[in-house]
Amino acid sequence: MSGLLFDVPATPLVPIAGHDARFPVHRIFCVGRNYAAHAAEMGHEVDRETPFYFTKPASAIVHDGARIAYPPGTTNYHYEMEFVVAIGAPAFRIPVAEAMGAVFGYACGLDMTRRDLQQQAREKGRPWDLGKAFEESAPIGTITPAADFGAIADQAIRLNVDGAVRQEATLAELVWSVPELIAHLSGYYHLLPGDLIYTGTPAGVGAVTPGARLVGEIDGLASLSIEIGPEA
């Protein structure tokens, strides 16, 4: 234990396509309402004045192929398919025109949500932590280096639940682009290698129950597959 009084959990490491090395996760930033159709299905209009965020702990990371427990305290457990940006260089107050220089790569991700707890908190004007920031709430696939993915354009993003398509859109539908998000976040945080940005979810979110199998896909990236197990 190297002189410590207790064992410290290891830093989560995400596989990188074509590399033996892995990406060590530092922080997870998540963008809210970044697809207009999803904002509408949740009863909101898109606000182009400024993006907004919530966070998840690095310990929420789950790898492709995992079987995750149905979380405690909820009866309305939702999936949200997302395009994930992995930061690979320091960025602080970086302009939009230079923001892509901070990107290491991209991955498929899921923002798993205790929707009932999120909605209860929102109605009371309280933080969303119980609804968003919990164990196994940030599944992620293998990271593809940015140079191997190419320019972000109209790549399809979709989620299948038990073989049926539930979410489908393109990255061109992002309200706030990746360089805009990086530039904005870097005005409030010193972004560092190891940070992840989950960039928002398309319309079609919904509930899952134990036994459900989720497969997320984004053109040009490794897919992400998880299964929902029994309640923890």
Secondary structure, 3 states (H helix, E strand, C coil): CCCCCCCCCCCCEEEECCCCCEEECCEEEEECCCEHHHHHHCCCCCCCCCCCEEEECHHHEEECCCEEEECCCCCCEEECEEEEEEECCCECCCCHHHHHHHEEEEEEEECCEEHHHHHHHHHCCCCCHHHHCCCCCEEECCEEEHHHHCCCCCCEEEEEECCEEEEEEEHHHECCCHHHHHHHHCCCCCECCCEEEECCCCCCCEECCCCCEEEEEECCCCCEEEEEEEEC
